[in-house]
Amino acid sequence: MTKPNILVVDSDEGFGFMLTEGLQNSGQYVATCVHSGADALHAVVEHSFDLVIVDIALTDMHPAKLIQAIRDAKSDTKIMLIPLIGQDLPANLKDIKIDGVLPKPFFVGDLPELVDKALGRTRQRILTPDPVSLAKMRSRKEPSGTYPVPPPAADTTTPETQYFAQTAQPPLVPQETVRFLRASENEILRLLRDLNREVRAEAILLVAGTDLIAQAGILSREECEELTVLVAHSTQTAAQAAAFLGERAGRFTQSLHEGAAYRLYTLTLAEGILLSLALSTNVPLGMIRHQSRQIADQLSRFII
């Protein structure tokens, strides 16, 4: 069976790329992305698309004009609109005949159902359990609902941290850099929260050495501090492998650990300075990389 051909029209290159990749990665569609109404019209005339997904924030053409032009060129093409983030379609677009609405933000796992509905295709929905947060998966509560008694202070290290203590040690970050990062914590926290609004992570960490500078997400401070140690040491272990392989920088700028439900993505901003995200595998990797790099560029001004 031929896969539906979909055109994404979005002037936001990052979001357009993320949506296109999400459609492609589903394995159910062929997707192409353009970033202007003019390019969209050219593509529609030159090629055959089953569905055109238009972001109403398009900058070069009013979406109503683009929709009419698509209808005039290819009357049987389905059209789906993306409203502004967190909003419904504006009143001046509600009376226009369209085939579907893709809310922003959306859950990538919902894409096939939303897109197939717009295409007029029926599908058998497979029920899957709701994603369980890392915090719940860690099972930190006993059946009685009370927390286990913490170990004595003399034995607080876990087997993981004991192992890492005997292997690769993260580089020391100059205290002047750490102090400046901590002094800028409010601004850094705002950037991490901006990133979290895009990717909805379990945890987003800014790490200096083995110090947690700031965090966003749903994990507690204690859980984030524990994750920080593991991220810092695993990144340094990866750096040893990079050096062994002859990587010119002596380290990998990005690292990715992926499981069935969660992935851990880490971006090295400077020696010992890490931006790390723990989040669901439902978030497209292209989106994670794009959004993380954008925030990393803004974080770079705090690294002295």
C-alpha positions as CSV (number, residue, x, y, z in Angstrom):
1,M,0.0,0.0,0.0
2,T,1.4,3.4,-1.0
3,K,2.2,5.7,1.9
4,P,0.3,9.0,2.0
5,N,2.4,11.9,0.8
6,I,2.4,14.9,3.2
7,L,3.6,18.5,2.8
8,V,4.4,20.4,6.0
9,V,4.3,24.2,5.6
10,D,5.9,26.0,8.6
11,S,8.0,29.2,8.7
12,D,9.6,27.9,11.9
13,E,12.3,25.7,10.5
14,G,13.0,23.8,13.8
15,F,9.3,22.9,14.4
16,G,8.8,22.1,10.7
17,F,11.8,19.8,10.7
18,M,10.6,18.1,13.9
19,L,7.1,17.5,12.6
20,T,8.4,16.2,9.3
21,E,10.9,13.9,11.1
22,G,8.1,12.7,13.4
23,L,5.9,11.8,10.4
24,Q,8.8,10.0,8.6
25,N,9.9,8.1,11.7
26,S,6.4,6.7,12.1
27,G,7.1,4.7,9.0
28,Q,3.5,5.4,7.8
29,Y,4.0,8.5,5.6
30,V,6.3,10.3,3.2
31,A,6.8,13.9,4.4
32,T,8.3,17.0,2.9
33,C,8.7,20.4,4.5
34,V,8.7,23.9,3.1
35,H,8.9,27.2,5.0
36,S,6.8,29.7,3.0
37,G,3.4,29.8,1.3
38,A,5.0,30.5,-2.0
39,D,7.1,27.4,-1.8
40,A,4.1,25.4,-0.7
41,L,2.0,26.5,-3.7
42,H,4.9,25.6,-6.0
43,A,5.2,22.2,-4.4
44,V,1.5,21.5,-4.6
45,V,1.4,22.4,-8.3
46,E,4.5,20.4,-9.2
47,H,3.7,17.3,-7.0
48,S,0.8,15.3,-5.7
49,F,0.2,15.5,-1.9
50,D,-2.5,13.7,0.0
51,L,-2.4,16.2,2.9
52,V,-0.9,19.6,3.4
53,I,-0.3,20.7,7.1
54,V,-0.2,24.5,7.4
55,D,1.0,26.4,10.5
56,I,-1.3,29.5,10.7
57,A,1.8,31.5,11.9
58,L,3.1,31.5,8.3
59,T,4.9,34.8,7.7
60,D,4.6,35.4,4.0
61,M,1.0,34.6,3.3
62,H,-2.3,34.5,5.2
63,P,-3.3,30.9,5.8
64,A,-6.8,31.5,4.3
65,K,-5.3,32.7,1.1
66,L,-3.0,29.7,0.9
67,I,-5.8,27.3,1.6
68,Q,-7.9,28.8,-1.2
69,A,-4.9,28.6,-3.6
70,I,-4.3,24.9,-2.7
71,R,-8.0,24.2,-3.3
72,D,-7.9,25.9,-6.7
73,A,-4.8,24.0,-7.7
74,K,-5.7,20.5,-6.3
75,S,-9.3,20.4,-5.1
76,D,-9.0,16.9,-3.6
77,T,-6.0,17.7,-1.4
78,K,-6.7,17.4,2.3
79,I,-5.7,20.3,4.5
80,M,-4.8,20.4,8.2
81,L,-4.0,23.5,10.3
82,I,-1.7,24.1,13.2
83,P,-3.0,26.8,15.6
84,L,-0.7,29.0,17.7
85,I,0.7,27.1,20.7
86,G,-1.9,26.4,23.3
87,Q,-4.7,28.1,21.4
88,D,-7.7,27.1,19.2
89,L,-8.1,28.3,15.6
90,P,-8.9,32.0,15.4
91,A,-12.5,32.9,14.5
92,N,-11.6,34.0,10.9
93,L,-10.4,30.5,10.1
94,K,-13.1,28.5,11.8
95,D,-15.5,28.8,8.9
96,I,-13.0,27.6,6.3
97,K,-13.5,24.0,5.3
98,I,-10.5,22.0,6.5
99,D,-9.9,18.3,7.3
100,G,-8.1,18.4,10.7
101,V,-6.4,20.4,13.4
102,L,-3.0,19.6,14.8
103,P,-2.6,21.3,18.2
104,K,0.7,22.7,19.3
105,P,2.3,21.2,21.4
106,F,1.3,17.7,20.5
107,F,2.3,14.3,21.6
108,V,4.3,12.6,18.9
109,G,2.6,9.3,19.6
110,D,-0.7,10.9,18.7
111,L,0.4,12.0,15.2
112,P,-0.7,8.9,13.3
113,E,-4.2,9.0,14.7
114,L,-4.6,12.8,14.1
115,V,-3.1,12.6,10.6
116,D,-5.1,9.5,9.5
117,K,-8.3,11.2,10.8
118,A,-7.5,14.2,8.5
119,L,-6.8,11.9,5.6
120,G,-10.2,10.1,6.2
121,R,-8.5,6.8,6.9
122,T,-9.8,4.5,9.7
123,R,-7.3,2.9,11.9
124,Q,-7.5,0.3,14.7
125,R,-6.3,2.1,17.8
126,I,-3.9,0.1,19.9
127,L,-4.3,0.9,23.5
128,T,-1.0,1.4,25.3
129,P,-0.4,2.3,28.9
130,D,0.2,5.9,29.7
131,P,3.9,6.8,30.0
132,V,5.2,6.4,33.5
133,S,7.6,9.0,34.8
134,L,11.1,8.1,35.8
135,A,10.2,9.2,39.3
136,K,7.5,6.6,39.6
137,M,9.5,3.9,37.9
138,R,12.2,4.3,40.5
139,S,9.7,3.0,43.0
140,R,11.0,5.2,45.8
141,K,7.9,4.5,48.0
142,E,7.3,1.3,50.0
143,P,3.9,-0.4,49.6
144,S,2.7,1.2,52.8
145,G,3.2,4.6,51.2
146,T,6.1,5.6,53.4
147,Y,9.6,6.3,52.3
148,P,12.3,3.8,53.2
149,V,14.7,4.8,56.0
150,P,17.8,6.4,54.4
151,P,21.1,4.5,54.9
152,P,23.6,5.9,57.5
153,A,25.7,8.9,56.4
154,A,28.8,6.8,56.3
155,D,27.4,4.5,53.5
156,T,25.5,6.9,51.2
157,T,27.3,5.9,48.0
158,T,25.5,3.7,45.6
159,P,27.2,0.8,43.7
160,E,27.1,3.0,40.6
161,T,28.9,5.9,42.2
162,Q,31.4,3.6,43.9
163,Y,32.1,2.1,40.5
164,F,32.5,5.5,38.8
165,A,34.7,6.8,41.6
166,Q,37.2,4.1,40.7
167,T,37.1,4.9,37.0
168,A,36.9,8.1,34.9
169,Q,36.7,11.3,36.9
170,P,35.0,14.3,35.4
171,P,37.2,17.3,34.7
172,L,37.4,20.0,37.3
173,V,35.5,23.2,36.3
174,P,37.2,26.5,37.4
175,Q,35.5,27.8,40.6
176,E,35.2,31.2,38.9
177,T,33.0,29.6,36.2
178,V,31.0,27.7,38.8
179,R,30.4,30.9,40.8
180,F,29.3,32.8,37.7
181,L,26.9,30.0,36.7
182,R,25.4,29.9,40.1
183,A,25.1,33.7,40.1
184,S,23.2,33.4,36.8
185,E,20.9,30.6,38.1
186,N,17.7,32.5,37.6
187,E,18.4,33.3,33.9
188,I,19.7,29.7,33.3
189,L,16.6,28.3,34.9
190,R,14.4,30.3,32.6
191,L,16.2,28.9,29.6
192,L,15.9,25.3,30.9
193,R,12.2,25.9,31.4
194,D,11.8,27.2,27.9
195,L,13.5,24.1,26.6
196,N,11.2,21.9,28.8
197,R,8.1,23.5,27.3
198,E,9.2,22.2,23.9
199,V,10.3,18.7,24.9
200,R,8.5,18.0,28.2
201,A,11.4,16.1,29.8
202,E,11.6,14.1,33.0
203,A,14.7,16.1,33.8
204,I,16.8,18.8,32.2
205,L,20.2,19.4,33.9
206,L,22.9,21.9,33.6
207,V,26.0,20.3,35.1
208,A,29.4,21.7,35.9
209,G,31.8,18.9,36.8
210,T,29.6,16.9,39.2
211,D,27.7,20.0,40.5
212,L,24.1,20.5,39.5
213,I,23.7,24.2,38.6
214,A,20.1,24.2,37.6
215,Q,17.3,21.8,36.7
216,A,13.9,21.6,35.1
217,G,11.4,18.8,34.7
218,I,9.4,16.6,37.1
219,L,12.2,14.9,39.0
220,S,13.1,16.1,42.5
221,R,16.3,17.9,43.4
222,E,17.7,14.8,45.1
223,E,17.0,12.6,42.1
224,C,18.5,15.2,39.7
225,E,21.6,15.4,41.9
226,E,22.0,11.6,41.7
227,L,21.4,11.7,38.0
228,T,24.0,14.5,37.7
229,V,26.8,12.3,39.1
230,L,25.9,9.4,36.8
231,V,25.8,11.7,33.7
232,A,29.1,13.4,34.6
233,H,31.0,10.2,35.0
234,S,29.4,8.5,32.0
235,T,30.3,11.5,29.8
236,Q,33.9,11.3,31.0
237,T,34.0,7.6,30.3
238,A,32.8,8.4,26.8
239,A,35.5,11.1,26.5
240,Q,38.1,8.4,27.2
241,A,36.7,6.3,24.3
242,A,36.7,9.4,22.0
243,A,40.3,10.0,22.8
244,F,41.2,6.4,22.3
245,L,39.5,6.5,18.9
246,G,41.4,9.7,17.9
247,E,38.5,12.1,18.0
248,R,40.1,15.5,17.4
249,A,38.4,17.3,20.3
250,G,39.3,14.4,22.6
251,R,35.7,14.0,23.5
252,F,32.3,13.5,22.0
253,T,30.2,16.7,21.8
254,Q,27.0,14.7,22.1
255,S,26.0,11.4,23.7
256,L,22.9,9.4,23.6
257,H,21.7,6.4,25.7
258,E,18.3,5.0,24.6
259,G,16.0,2.4,26.0
260,A,12.5,1.3,25.1
261,A,10.7,4.1,26.9
262,Y,13.4,6.7,27.8
263,R,16.5,8.3,26.4
264,L,19.3,10.3,27.9
265,Y,20.8,12.9,25.7
266,T,23.8,15.0,26.7
267,L,25.4,17.9,25.0
268,T,28.9,19.1,26.0
269,L,28.9,22.9,26.1
270,A,32.5,23.3,27.3
271,E,35.0,21.2,29.3
272,G,33.0,19.8,32.2
273,I,29.9,21.8,31.4
274,L,27.0,19.6,30.3
275,L,23.4,20.1,29.2
276,S,21.6,16.7,29.8
277,L,18.0,15.7,29.1
278,A,16.2,12.6,30.3
279,L,13.0,12.2,28.4
280,S,10.5,9.9,26.6
281,T,11.6,8.2,23.4
282,N,8.3,9.6,21.9
283,V,10.1,13.0,21.4
284,P,11.9,13.0,18.0
285,L,15.6,13.0,18.3
286,G,15.9,15.7,15.7
287,M,13.7,18.0,17.8
288,I,15.8,17.3,20.9
289,R,19.0,18.1,19.1
290,H,17.7,21.2,17.5
291,Q,16.1,22.7,20.6
292,S,19.1,21.7,22.8
293,R,21.5,23.5,20.5
294,Q,19.4,26.6,20.5
295,I,19.4,26.7,24.3
296,A,23.1,25.8,24.4
297,D,23.9,28.8,22.2
298,Q,22.1,31.0,24.8
299,L,23.8,29.3,27.8
300,S,27.2,29.8,26.3
301,R,27.3,33.4,27.5
302,F,27.3,32.2,31.1
303,I,30.4,30.1,30.6
304,I,33.6,32.1,31.3
